[in-house]
């Protein structure tokens, strides 16, 4: 809640702009006693239990008994006409402390601890707290923006969900049997399960909930895809406008919550802002080296991906992943044989991956494989924190694994091939694709070659797409004997392999912005076609200079890639 003070007048406004001034007269009265001409405080309204712990349920049940009500101010955005949002957080908090002091009244200063985040987190969890918030001390206040300056690190699984429907009660229950909840994934409301228990779920509560939900009842399910089976045929649907706070034990493999418990409803958050949250992972205090030659530790690598996540995520999100995990610091050119290894797609082999990272089961030739995938910044950071040094992706997404949406050609030089020949091969491949009215994009592999990537609508099966890619590669080799389809190293000497075998089902290609298990910390990086003439090698971009590249770029070198709707004509 924001507390606005303006010449003796006080307003309490939620982030959605709802006015709560009349509901909290105690806070209004306390704000007037601050004797400020003008100010805007940012903070949170809570109700404390007898032990001094804030309990969301007590706030939901707040009635005539107002004991424990408090407003914890954690930021000061303006003071006496001066905009403070551009000041570093530490300076804003110093001013906030001067304004409200450290008193134990209704309005209280939110203190902070400087450093020792991992220890604070452990103690918070031991006390049964929901988690902690970590903030960059020198960051400005970013209005109406999701950003990485503030990190929510949770001890327990608890988040907001959107109510999309409800079921009729059974047995002795009245009102509502359970509510159907979900979360937004881009513009789609994904079903996350049923919630039929919780603190205060009495008959009176259930009857009132039924009346409230019937006011927004609708004929069509808001969930995409629709809920199947009995539930899809018998549930009542509502407009997705009501936000519930739910505590649960874990996420299931199909994206549902297990053992959910309703904690209450939130009126300060828009349904469209509700997304699936992931527990952030804290790096350990003793950060192991990853690339000793360039003095890069795991903590350094986490910090790097924190900075470049917005660039990396579009290339990997919701694609089945094959992971390469380090087993020792990367010091050798053959580290993939001696200091890192590809991880098998089994629960046992992936047990190092935090539970918060989602999985999907995919049928393989002889078994069912469990594949990790990422949906968020915290998923990506969790994998890096777990020792992953390479991310390889499918050419399809988890929601449509049988229909690829791109092909990847690997331009792989044999011994004795100059870099200019590799660049020329990529440009030649681009010309062949353009002759078929297909646009392509190019990226470094971080090794010796280049990847040429062709996106298209996901409407063909793997076999057809594989034959297309093989046909293009064969055409190149037929037109120029300097190209080959052979993987035999002796046959490849002085030639360039046009590797089309990245395009069958279960095949993979290293992801854009993935590091490689090489001592120099090289990365696979998207580039513009115009850059090829200036680029000196595939491993030119590394963990040491990638931030400088992104800082200097004036636009996305793959502009148009993610909006491409071209079709593959077979």
MILUM-525616 format. One line per field, with one value per residue (C-alpha): residue number from 1; residue in three letters; x, y, z. Coordinates in Angstrom, 3 decimals. Layout:
<rs>
num (NUM; ...)
residu (ala; ...)
east (X; ...)
north (Y; ...)
up (Z; ...)
</rs>
This chain:
<rs>
num (1; 2; 3; 4; 5; 6; 7; 8; 9; 10; 11; 12; 13; 14; 15; 16; 17; 18; 19; 20; 21; 22; 23; 24; 25; 26; 27; 28; 29; 30; 31; 32; 33; 34; 35; 36; 37; 38; 39; 40; 41; 42; 43; 44; 45; 46; 47; 48; 49; 50; 51; 52; 53; 54; 55; 56; 57; 58; 59; 60; 61; 62; 63; 64; 65; 66; 67; 68; 69; 70; 71; 72; 73; 74; 75; 76; 77; 78; 79; 80; 81; 82; 83; 84; 85; 86; 87; 88; 89; 90; 91; 92; 93; 94; 95; 96; 97; 98; 99; 100; 101; 102; 103; 104; 105; 106; 107; 108; 109; 110; 111; 112; 113; 114; 115; 116; 117; 118; 119; 120; 121; 122; 123; 124; 125; 126; 127; 128; 129; 130; 131; 132; 133; 134; 135; 136; 137; 138; 139; 140; 141; 142; 143; 144; 145; 146; 147; 148; 149; 150; 151; 152; 153; 154; 155; 156; 157; 158; 159; 160; 161; 162; 163; 164; 165; 166; 167; 168; 169; 170; 171; 172; 173; 174; 175; 176; 177; 178; 179; 180; 181; 182; 183; 184; 185; 186; 187; 188; 189; 190; 191; 192; 193; 194; 195; 196; 197; 198; 199; 200; 201; 202; 203; 204; 205; 206; 207; 208; 209; 210; 211; 212; 213; 214; 215; 216; 217; 218; 219; 220; 221; 222; 223; 224; 225; 226; 227; 228; 229; 230; 231; 232; 233; 234; 235; 236; 237; 238; 239; 240; 241; 242; 243; 244; 245; 246; 247; 248; 249; 250; 251; 252; 253; 254; 255; 256; 257; 258; 259; 260; 261; 262; 263; 264; 265; 266; 267; 268; 269; 270; 271; 272; 273; 274; 275; 276; 277; 278; 279; 280; 281; 282; 283; 284; 285; 286; 287; 288; 289; 290; 291; 292; 293; 294; 295; 296; 297; 298; 299; 300; 301; 302; 303; 304; 305; 306; 307; 308; 309; 310; 311; 312; 313; 314; 315; 316; 317; 318; 319; 320; 321; 322; 323; 324; 325; 326; 327; 328; 329; 330; 331; 332; 333; 334; 335; 336; 337; 338; 339; 340; 341; 342; 343; 344; 345; 346; 347; 348; 349; 350; 351; 352; 353; 354; 355; 356; 357; 358; 359; 360; 361; 362; 363; 364; 365; 366; 367; 368; 369; 370; 371; 372; 373; 374; 375; 376; 377; 378; 379; 380; 381; 382; 383; 384; 385; 386; 387; 388; 389; 390; 391; 392; 393; 394; 395; 396; 397; 398; 399; 400; 401; 402; 403; 404; 405; 406; 407; 408; 409; 410; 411; 412; 413; 414; 415; 416; 417; 418; 419; 420; 421; 422; 423; 424; 425; 426; 427; 428; 429; 430; 431; 432; 433; 434; 435; 436; 437; 438; 439; 440; 441; 442; 443; 444; 445; 446; 447; 448; 449; 450; 451; 452; 453; 454; 455; 456; 457; 458; 459; 460; 461; 462; 463; 464; 465; 466; 467; 468; 469; 470; 471; 472; 473; 474; 475; 476; 477; 478; 479; 480; 481; 482; 483; 484; 485; 486; 487; 488; 489; 490; 491; 492; 493; 494; 495; 496; 497; 498; 499; 500; 501; 502; 503; 504; 505; 506; 507; 508; 509; 510; 511; 512; 513; 514; 515; 516; 517; 518; 519; 520; 521; 522; 523; 524; 525; 526; 527; 528; 529; 530; 531; 532; 533; 534; 535; 536; 537; 538; 539; 540; 541; 542; 543; 544; 545; 546; 547; 548; 549; 550; 551; 552; 553; 554; 555; 556; 557; 558; 559; 560; 561; 562; 563; 564; 565; 566; 567; 568; 569; 570)
residu (unk; unk; unk; unk; unk; unk; unk; unk; unk; unk; unk; unk; unk; unk; unk; unk; unk; unk; unk; unk; unk; unk; unk; unk; unk; unk; unk; unk; unk; unk; unk; unk; unk; unk; unk; unk; unk; unk; unk; unk; unk; unk; unk; unk; unk; unk; unk; unk; unk; unk; unk; unk; unk; unk; unk; unk; unk; unk; unk; unk; unk; unk; unk; unk; unk; unk; unk; unk; unk; unk; unk; unk; unk; unk; unk; unk; unk; unk; unk; unk; unk; unk; unk; unk; unk; unk; unk; unk; unk; unk; unk; unk; unk; unk; unk; unk; unk; unk; unk; unk; unk; unk; unk; unk; unk; unk; unk; unk; unk; unk; unk; unk; unk; unk; unk; unk; unk; unk; unk; unk; unk; unk; unk; unk; unk; unk; unk; unk; unk; unk; unk; unk; unk; unk; unk; unk; unk; unk; unk; unk; unk; unk; unk; unk; unk; unk; unk; unk; unk; unk; unk; unk; unk; unk; unk; unk; unk; unk; unk; unk; unk; unk; unk; unk; unk; unk; unk; unk; unk; unk; unk; unk; unk; unk; unk; unk; unk; unk; unk; unk; unk; unk; unk; unk; unk; unk; unk; unk; unk; unk; unk; unk; unk; unk; unk; unk; unk; unk; unk; unk; unk; unk; unk; unk; unk; unk; unk; unk; unk; unk; unk; unk; unk; unk; unk; unk; unk; unk; unk; unk; unk; unk; unk; unk; unk; unk; unk; unk; unk; unk; unk; unk; unk; unk; unk; unk; unk; unk; unk; unk; unk; unk; unk; unk; unk; unk; unk; unk; unk; unk; unk; unk; unk; unk; unk; unk; unk; unk; unk; unk; unk; unk; unk; unk; unk; unk; unk; unk; unk; unk; unk; unk; unk; unk; unk; unk; unk; unk; unk; unk; unk; unk; unk; unk; unk; unk; unk; unk; unk; unk; unk; unk; unk; unk; unk; unk; unk; unk; unk; unk; unk; unk; unk; unk; unk; unk; unk; unk; unk; unk; unk; unk; unk; unk; unk; unk; unk; unk; unk; unk; unk; unk; unk; unk; unk; unk; unk; unk; unk; unk; unk; unk; unk; unk; unk; unk; unk; unk; unk; unk; unk; unk; unk; unk; unk; unk; unk; unk; unk; unk; unk; unk; unk; unk; unk; unk; unk; unk; unk; unk; unk; unk; unk; unk; unk; unk; unk; unk; unk; unk; unk; unk; unk; unk; unk; unk; unk; unk; unk; unk; unk; unk; unk; unk; unk; unk; unk; unk; unk; unk; unk; unk; unk; unk; unk; unk; unk; unk; unk; unk; unk; unk; unk; unk; unk; unk; unk; unk; unk; unk; unk; unk; unk; unk; unk; unk; unk; unk; unk; unk; unk; unk; unk; unk; unk; unk; unk; unk; unk; unk; unk; unk; unk; unk; unk; unk; unk; unk; unk; unk; unk; unk; unk; unk; unk; unk; unk; unk; unk; unk; unk; unk; unk; unk; unk; unk; unk; unk; unk; unk; unk; unk; unk; unk; unk; unk; unk; unk; unk; unk; unk; unk; unk; unk; unk; unk; unk; unk; unk; unk; unk; unk; unk; unk; unk; unk; unk; unk; unk; unk; unk; unk; unk; unk; unk; unk; unk; unk; unk; unk; unk; unk; unk; unk; unk; unk; unk; unk; unk; unk; unk; unk; unk; unk; unk; unk; unk; unk; unk; unk; unk; unk; unk; unk; unk; unk; unk; unk; unk; unk; unk; unk; unk; unk; unk; unk; unk; unk; unk; unk; unk; unk; unk; unk; unk; unk; unk; unk; unk; unk; unk; unk; unk; unk; unk; unk; unk; unk; unk; unk; unk; unk; unk; unk; unk; unk; unk; unk; unk; unk)
east (0.000; 1.060; 0.362; -0.072; 0.269; -0.655; -1.067; -2.876; -4.857; -4.017; -4.953; -4.122; -3.953; -3.225; -0.977; -4.124; -5.300; -8.028; -8.613; -8.467; -8.353; -11.678; -10.832; -7.735; -8.469; -5.641; -3.042; -4.604; -4.470; -0.870; 0.172; -1.292; 0.805; 3.994; 3.513; 4.777; 3.725; 3.888; 5.171; 4.568; 5.413; 5.599; 4.954; 2.734; -0.258; -0.045; -1.628; 0.801; 0.022; 0.913; 4.481; 4.896; 4.769; 2.648; -0.170; -2.048; -5.075; -5.396; -5.482; -8.213; -10.236; -9.730; -12.927; -13.799; -10.665; -7.885; -5.036; -1.835; -2.603; 0.506; 1.890; 5.518; 7.042; 10.016; 10.489; 10.034; 9.264; 8.727; 9.204; 7.998; 7.717; 11.012; 10.970; 13.265; 12.783; 16.100; 18.102; 19.755; 17.677; 20.002; 19.568; 15.784; 15.702; 17.859; 15.310; 12.463; 14.008; 14.298; 10.625; 9.065; 11.802; 12.030; 8.900; 6.508; 3.386; 0.996; 3.433; 6.804; 10.168; 11.205; 14.771; 17.198; 20.322; 23.333; 24.797; 24.732; 21.720; 22.087; 22.193; 19.237; 17.290; 18.001; 16.934; 13.757; 12.791; 13.579; 11.164; 8.427; 8.471; 7.298; 10.768; 12.870; 13.193; 16.674; 17.230; 20.084; 21.243; 22.152; 19.153; 16.583; 12.874; 11.377; 7.746; 5.357; 8.161; 9.083; 12.829; 15.615; 16.531; 14.199; 14.273; 11.645; 13.263; 10.682; 10.860; 7.421; 5.371; 2.756; 1.520; -1.474; -3.759; -6.646; -10.063; -11.544; -14.419; -15.916; -17.631; -20.833; -20.499; -21.006; -22.019; -22.641; -20.852; -22.752; -21.977; -18.820; -17.088; -13.820; -12.509; -10.605; -7.457; -4.800; -2.046; -1.288; 1.341; 1.557; -2.121; -3.258; -4.793; -3.317; -5.266; -3.361; -5.822; -8.680; -8.654; -11.286; -9.753; -8.161; -8.129; -11.619; -13.380; -16.650; -20.196; -20.806; -17.650; -18.562; -22.074; -20.786; -18.118; -20.831; -22.790; -19.667; -18.712; -22.209; -22.041; -19.190; -20.376; -19.994; -20.787; -17.280; -14.155; -11.426; -8.708; -6.542; -6.472; -9.910; -9.983; -10.759; -13.036; -15.694; -14.418; -14.648; -18.245; -19.573; -17.738; -19.197; -17.036; -16.391; -14.711; -11.021; -10.980; -10.719; -7.243; -6.713; -3.683; -2.880; -0.352; 0.634; 3.230; 4.643; 4.068; 3.224; 4.865; 1.800; 1.765; -0.824; -0.509; -0.493; -2.335; -3.426; -4.896; -6.737; -5.273; -7.585; -8.307; -6.343; -7.945; -4.687; -3.415; -4.690; -5.485; -3.348; -0.308; -0.572; 2.125; 3.702; 6.428; 9.673; 11.702; 14.929; 18.097; 20.824; 24.405; 26.512; 29.002; 31.931; 31.510; 33.406; 35.494; 33.963; 36.490; 39.713; 41.726; 39.631; 38.845; 35.098; 33.284; 29.782; 28.623; 30.094; 28.234; 24.951; 25.471; 26.135; 22.954; 21.021; 22.113; 21.527; 18.450; 16.112; 18.247; 18.679; 15.172; 13.359; 15.754; 15.272; 11.967; 9.598; 11.970; 13.036; 16.612; 19.627; 22.047; 25.802; 26.985; 30.522; 32.184; 35.358; 36.573; 36.775; 40.493; 40.884; 39.875; 38.373; 36.392; 33.290; 35.162; 36.997; 35.443; 31.786; 29.160; 25.832; 23.057; 20.672; 16.942; 16.040; 14.883; 17.947; 20.480; 18.778; 18.377; 20.792; 18.214; 16.104; 12.505; 11.298; 12.525; 9.660; 9.860; 7.993; 7.845; 8.519; 8.298; 11.634; 12.433; 12.950; 11.740; 9.963; 12.460; 12.151; 13.227; 13.820; 12.703; 12.664; 9.906; 11.481; 14.636; 14.691; 14.507; 17.541; 19.514; 18.640; 20.243; 23.397; 23.581; 23.332; 26.504; 25.076; 27.566; 25.802; 22.128; 21.017; 17.468; 14.997; 13.607; 10.117; 8.351; 7.040; 3.408; 3.881; 6.831; 5.722; 5.817; 9.163; 9.102; 12.630; 15.574; 19.221; 22.091; 25.504; 28.346; 31.196; 34.703; 37.178; 40.902; 42.572; 39.484; 39.834; 37.176; 36.345; 35.338; 32.980; 31.352; 31.057; 29.345; 26.768; 26.050; 25.730; 23.240; 21.291; 21.052; 19.696; 17.052; 16.082; 15.542; 12.790; 11.392; 12.785; 14.574; 17.283; 19.291; 22.868; 24.677; 28.076; 28.352; 31.076; 33.270; 34.516; 31.422; 28.145; 24.477; 22.014; 18.495; 15.230; 12.011; 8.606; 5.101; 4.874; 2.663; 4.853; 6.017; 9.656; 10.249; 9.165; 11.230; 14.279; 14.017; 13.782; 16.965; 18.796; 17.752; 19.120; 22.429; 22.698; 22.123; 25.066; 27.388; 26.297; 27.030; 30.409; 32.822; 34.223; 31.153; 30.419; 27.756; 30.288; 30.982; 34.207; 37.052; 39.506; 36.976; 36.268; 39.852; 39.862; 36.057; 33.065; 30.420; 26.852; 25.342; 21.595; 21.244; 20.199; 16.688; 15.357; 13.170; 15.146; 18.100; 19.511; 21.539; 23.386; 21.157; 21.830; 23.656; 24.717; 28.278; 30.428; 32.529; 35.723; 38.467; 37.937; 34.254; 33.058; 29.356; 26.947; 25.761; 23.194; 24.707; 23.435; 24.358; 26.165; 28.489; 29.949; 32.468; 33.872; 33.736; 37.094; 36.063; 33.116; 34.498; 34.996; 32.215; 32.796; 31.574; 34.153; 32.941; 29.277; 27.943; 29.958; 28.527; 24.945; 25.553; 26.801; 24.150; 21.493; 18.988; 18.401; 20.634; 17.848; 15.228; 12.115; 13.013; 10.441; 7.690; 8.388; 5.356; 6.924; 5.777; 7.876; 6.708; 7.752)
north (0.000; 3.544; 6.136; 9.623; 12.599; 16.007; 19.010; 17.111; 14.851; 11.139; 8.523; 4.803; 3.443; -0.075; -0.739; -1.139; 2.311; 1.189; 3.577; 1.864; 4.996; 4.385; 0.749; 1.621; 4.703; 3.747; 4.134; 7.387; 8.835; 7.724; 9.242; 12.615; 12.599; 12.443; 16.182; 16.010; 18.572; 16.089; 12.500; 9.168; 6.047; 2.557; -0.336; -3.212; -3.524; -6.578; -8.063; -9.524; -12.523; -12.741; -13.733; -10.700; -12.684; -11.300; -13.636; -13.145; -15.006; -12.517; -9.641; -11.422; -11.919; -8.387; -7.143; -5.283; -6.593; -4.432; -5.585; -6.361; -4.079; -2.285; -0.548; -1.470; 1.251; 0.079; 2.983; 6.735; 7.925; 11.648; 14.126; 17.731; 18.059; 16.329; 13.168; 10.620; 7.692; 8.224; 8.102; 4.812; 2.651; 3.198; 6.990; 6.689; 4.464; 6.902; 9.618; 7.242; 6.472; 10.194; 10.657; 7.829; 6.773; 3.309; 3.450; 0.532; 2.482; 1.647; 2.963; 1.267; 1.458; -1.764; -2.407; -4.383; -6.483; -5.690; -8.885; -12.498; -13.200; -16.962; -16.997; -14.595; -16.831; -19.956; -18.201; -16.864; -20.357; -21.776; -19.232; -20.318; -17.123; -17.058; -15.962; -12.837; -9.985; -9.121; -5.667; -3.939; -1.260; 1.310; 0.830; 3.540; 2.929; 1.537; 2.520; -0.050; -2.322; -5.929; -6.077; -7.966; -5.243; -6.920; -10.694; -12.707; -15.795; -18.156; -20.752; -22.144; -22.649; -19.988; -17.635; -15.951; -17.727; -16.583; -18.093; -19.444; -21.555; -23.577; -26.881; -27.692; -28.980; -32.606; -34.373; -31.993; -29.048; -26.039; -23.201; -24.150; -27.521; -26.136; -23.263; -23.879; -21.810; -21.003; -18.609; -16.593; -17.722; -14.833; -14.368; -17.893; -18.846; -22.243; -24.536; -25.273; -27.351; -27.284; -25.679; -26.819; -26.262; -23.463; -21.402; -20.144; -22.255; -22.506; -22.956; -19.230; -18.481; -21.009; -19.622; -16.061; -17.236; -18.877; -15.623; -13.671; -16.115; -16.336; -12.581; -13.164; -16.533; -17.103; -19.852; -20.572; -21.883; -19.218; -21.889; -22.584; -25.475; -26.259; -28.579; -32.138; -34.899; -34.613; -31.254; -29.724; -30.914; -30.081; -27.057; -23.561; -20.982; -17.421; -14.414; -14.540; -11.446; -12.772; -13.429; -16.047; -16.544; -20.275; -22.276; -25.737; -28.465; -28.774; -28.490; -31.719; -32.655; -31.510; -28.044; -28.509; -27.649; -30.462; -30.208; -26.577; -24.497; -21.219; -18.375; -15.614; -13.291; -10.292; -7.145; -5.264; -7.409; -7.638; -11.117; -10.452; -9.983; -13.511; -15.816; -19.014; -18.127; -19.980; -20.145; -18.234; -20.104; -18.553; -19.066; -20.642; -18.533; -20.576; -20.041; -22.706; -21.758; -22.506; -21.037; -20.638; -19.364; -16.182; -16.207; -16.777; -18.454; -19.860; -16.716; -14.654; -16.794; -16.386; -12.607; -12.671; -14.576; -12.296; -9.424; -11.136; -13.220; -11.023; -11.765; -15.468; -16.516; -16.055; -18.574; -21.315; -20.853; -23.830; -25.921; -29.356; -29.082; -31.312; -30.121; -30.250; -30.049; -29.414; -32.111; -30.071; -26.549; -26.159; -26.009; -28.387; -28.128; -31.631; -30.715; -32.447; -35.714; -34.987; -32.083; -31.941; -34.373; -34.524; -35.294; -38.179; -37.429; -39.322; -38.210; -39.831; -38.132; -34.759; -34.844; -31.891; -29.695; -27.702; -28.821; -25.395; -25.968; -27.471; -30.857; -32.570; -36.276; -37.115; -40.554; -41.647; -44.799; -47.078; -45.115; -42.036; -39.202; -36.475; -33.164; -29.925; -26.664; -23.036; -20.467; -17.673; -15.938; -17.855; -21.193; -20.220; -19.016; -22.182; -24.298; -22.172; -22.333; -26.134; -26.283; -26.315; -24.914; -25.732; -25.579; -27.518; -27.194; -29.091; -27.560; -27.837; -26.570; -28.611; -27.937; -29.256; -31.659; -33.544; -30.480; -28.632; -24.884; -24.447; -26.220; -25.688; -26.209; -26.603; -25.293; -27.365; -26.868; -29.710; -29.422; -26.812; -24.667; -20.886; -18.832; -16.883; -20.207; -20.948; -17.525; -18.085; -21.446; -19.822; -17.125; -19.775; -21.671; -18.473; -18.007; -21.539; -20.928; -17.572; -19.301; -21.194; -17.945; -18.738; -16.196; -17.458; -16.124; -16.900; -17.360; -18.451; -21.837; -20.736; -23.472; -23.440; -23.103; -21.317; -22.198; -21.096; -21.170; -21.196; -20.597; -21.569; -22.434; -25.639; -27.598; -30.480; -33.699; -34.464; -36.854; -34.332; -31.534; -33.789; -34.728; -31.051; -30.221; -33.218; -32.127; -28.604; -29.940; -32.437; -29.653; -27.727; -30.713; -31.492; -27.948; -27.622; -30.485; -28.354; -29.286; -32.743; -34.716; -37.140; -37.146; -39.116; -36.841; -38.111; -37.484; -34.000; -32.754; -29.595; -29.634; -28.176; -30.477; -29.278; -30.973; -31.421; -34.029; -31.391; -31.747; -35.187; -35.893; -35.687; -33.996; -30.838; -27.723; -25.488; -22.594; -18.957; -17.297; -20.651; -20.850; -23.677; -26.112; -24.486; -22.790; -19.345; -19.236; -18.825; -18.458; -19.174; -15.696; -14.458; -12.108; -10.145; -11.364; -8.073; -8.883; -11.992; -10.009; -8.432; -11.465; -13.169; -16.509; -18.442; -18.222; -14.448; -13.713; -14.949; -14.418; -11.620; -9.459; -10.413; -7.640; -5.063; -6.354; -6.133; -2.680; -1.341; -2.926; -0.580; -3.327; -7.057; -8.720; -11.261; -8.605; -10.219; -13.771; -14.192; -12.574; -14.703; -16.623; -18.096; -21.531; -24.507; -25.755; -29.385)
up (0.000; -0.674; 2.030; 0.523; 2.838; 1.457; 3.788; 6.524; 4.222; 4.060; 1.482; 1.463; -2.078; -3.346; -6.328; -8.445; -7.441; -5.028; -2.114; 1.304; 3.444; 5.189; 5.970; 8.009; 10.155; 12.555; 9.815; 8.626; 12.137; 12.625; 9.283; 10.299; 13.468; 11.398; 10.753; 7.189; 4.582; 1.739; 1.434; -0.265; 1.725; 0.255; 2.592; 3.605; 5.899; 8.158; 11.249; 13.789; 15.972; 19.668; 18.805; 16.555; 13.284; 10.434; 9.400; 6.142; 7.503; 10.382; 7.911; 5.955; 9.128; 10.441; 12.025; 15.198; 16.891; 15.426; 17.644; 15.812; 12.854; 11.577; 8.502; 7.812; 5.651; 3.572; 1.146; 0.761; -2.763; -2.225; 0.589; 0.760; -2.995; -3.825; -5.962; -4.279; -6.666; -8.452; -5.224; -4.192; -1.878; 1.088; 0.854; 0.586; 3.663; 5.648; 4.915; 5.764; 9.130; 9.910; 9.069; 11.105; 13.517; 15.031; 17.177; 17.696; 16.729; 13.916; 11.287; 11.635; 9.925; 8.153; 9.145; 7.014; 7.297; 5.151; 3.691; 5.013; 2.832; 2.961; 6.774; 7.043; 4.677; 6.753; 9.965; 8.339; 7.211; 10.672; 12.170; 9.784; 7.728; 4.126; 2.984; 2.528; 0.056; -1.185; -2.666; -4.442; -2.034; -4.716; -7.018; -7.784; -7.291; -10.493; -10.860; -12.349; -13.552; -12.906; -12.492; -10.815; -8.282; -5.779; -5.395; -3.529; -1.999; -0.559; 2.198; 1.570; -1.545; -1.569; -4.259; -5.802; -8.258; -10.428; -9.723; -12.957; -11.674; -8.839; -8.146; -6.298; -2.717; -1.803; 1.390; 4.295; 2.678; 1.425; -0.964; -2.836; -3.037; -4.317; -6.397; -9.637; -9.892; -12.456; -13.448; -16.546; -19.005; -21.449; -22.430; -21.512; -18.161; -17.257; -14.937; -11.712; -9.697; -7.180; -3.740; -1.253; 2.165; 4.097; 7.235; 7.964; 5.318; 7.239; 5.971; 6.304; 4.350; 1.657; 1.216; 0.879; -1.558; -3.677; -3.797; -4.781; -7.531; -8.976; -9.633; -12.114; -13.468; -17.209; -19.729; -20.991; -19.293; -19.034; -18.899; -21.929; -22.633; -21.134; -18.143; -19.330; -18.069; -15.390; -14.183; -17.644; -17.982; -14.513; -13.131; -12.954; -14.771; -13.702; -15.234; -14.229; -12.033; -8.480; -6.993; -4.250; -2.011; -1.793; 0.193; -1.113; -0.717; -4.246; -7.982; -9.791; -13.081; -15.038; -13.483; -10.712; -7.023; -4.484; -1.120; -1.617; 1.194; 0.685; 2.753; 1.562; -1.355; -2.568; -3.893; -4.419; -7.299; -10.857; -12.141; -15.229; -12.984; -11.591; -12.985; -11.781; -9.278; -8.710; -5.539; -6.041; -5.225; -3.092; -4.129; -1.437; 0.464; -0.880; -4.598; -6.548; -9.585; -12.993; -15.434; -13.374; -16.355; -16.388; -12.635; -13.017; -10.108; -9.973; -8.214; -11.056; -13.562; -11.678; -11.644; -15.396; -16.183; -13.860; -16.129; -19.491; -18.618; -20.657; -23.725; -23.039; -21.967; -25.327; -26.898; -24.310; -22.485; -22.611; -24.727; -23.410; -22.203; -22.197; -19.537; -19.296; -15.694; -14.524; -12.403; -11.883; -12.775; -16.552; -17.409; -20.376; -24.025; -23.727; -20.594; -21.980; -21.530; -18.301; -16.324; -17.382; -18.594; -20.370; -17.885; -18.611; -18.623; -15.463; -12.031; -10.498; -12.778; -12.470; -8.699; -8.437; -10.210; -7.700; -7.330; -8.442; -12.013; -14.057; -15.782; -18.573; -19.396; -23.062; -24.646; -26.082; -28.080; -25.079; -22.070; -20.792; -20.394; -17.775; -19.273; -17.431; -19.002; -17.916; -17.804; -15.803; -14.726; -11.444; -13.305; -15.374; -12.347; -10.428; -13.149; -13.216; -9.399; -9.676; -11.776; -15.307; -17.841; -21.121; -22.107; -25.194; -26.517; -28.655; -31.836; -30.318; -27.202; -24.304; -25.181; -28.741; -28.727; -31.842; -34.090; -34.395; -34.954; -36.374; -37.954; -37.028; -39.464; -37.827; -40.007; -38.549; -40.029; -40.363; -39.833; -42.033; -42.666; -42.234; -40.458; -43.638; -45.255; -42.362; -42.807; -46.539; -45.974; -43.691; -46.294; -49.017; -46.886; -46.359; -50.137; -50.637; -47.994; -49.469; -52.793; -50.964; -49.496; -46.046; -43.875; -41.535; -38.607; -37.574; -34.259; -33.057; -31.394; -28.987; -30.463; -34.064; -36.206; -36.794; -36.457; -39.121; -37.654; -39.623; -37.637; -39.018; -37.931; -35.898; -38.287; -39.568; -37.938; -37.193; -40.067; -42.693; -41.180; -40.899; -44.583; -45.496; -43.575; -45.089; -48.566; -48.072; -46.723; -49.590; -52.118; -50.681; -50.899; -54.459; -55.580; -53.846; -53.010; -50.190; -48.153; -46.760; -44.924; -43.465; -39.725; -40.198; -39.091; -41.698; -44.485; -43.145; -43.287; -45.421; -45.675; -43.861; -42.406; -43.020; -39.997; -40.504; -37.757; -35.215; -36.595; -35.752; -32.714; -29.418; -31.177; -29.600; -30.356; -27.924; -26.880; -27.657; -24.722; -23.290; -22.026; -23.354; -21.328; -22.580; -20.505; -22.071; -21.051; -24.641; -25.406; -28.239; -29.274; -31.837; -34.415; -37.400; -40.859; -41.402; -38.500; -40.103; -42.133; -38.955; -36.653; -36.113; -34.588; -33.189; -29.651; -29.835; -27.352; -23.805; -20.252; -20.048; -22.935; -23.529; -21.287; -23.179; -26.457; -25.205; -23.760; -27.096; -29.289; -30.647; -31.354; -31.392; -34.040; -34.459; -35.051; -36.527; -35.512; -32.753; -34.811; -37.884; -39.124; -42.244; -43.366; -44.312; -47.721; -48.027)
</rs>
